[in-house]
């Protein structure tokens, strides 16, 4: 399949588009390297819903944004608070099942080796076992289907992955279905970072990026912006405040 470079004209910033009060995914900056569409991911998963989205690009070529680094840099210059960053956020299951699921995806063993290497380097990595098709596991493994999932979890644990948790997506609230004590469905601390006077970003202590859950009821959340305690998706402009230096001046003036 031919690969063609194209220019992206708009901002790269995109938050999870869930605007209901049951939203439990953290706020993040999703950076897509390609437009959505049936030929934009080589994994060719048969269950993929993104290929048929109303905003999909149906080009016969695989399209890649050639100016992505420049656009990301441009957005970073505007941001005062930078959310956790997720690259090309449509995932596929990390399962050792070859039959008809992700025929062109990297093999299971290669993914496990990559996560093991990241863990050895001290880099946190998340392994997502989703979607889980219970009827498919049952068809392949019969009465032993659940033990096959248990084996996979043992393999994931051997890579050094942290936070073995369970979460569902938007169908249920976090209180009904998730493991207790996790700030978001990723099971890792994923805080916002605040731009400093020198232009560099520093992690906001106590932040989880799961604003409407972790900071509900707080007069002053860790980031200092109570207006961000919302389940509504963030836009780039919502995270562009005055500089860190100006904030310090403002706080000094308010305190007298």
PyMOL commands that set and color helices and strands:
alter all, ss='L'
color gray80, all
select helices_A, chain A and resi 50-52+68-78+108-120+134-158+174-177+211-214+226-228+236-239+244-255
alter helices_A, ss='H'
color red, helices_A
select strands_A, chain A and resi 3-6+28-31+62-65+81-82+84-87+193-195+201-203
alter strands_A, ss='S'
color yellow, strands_A
deselect
rebuild
show_as cartoon
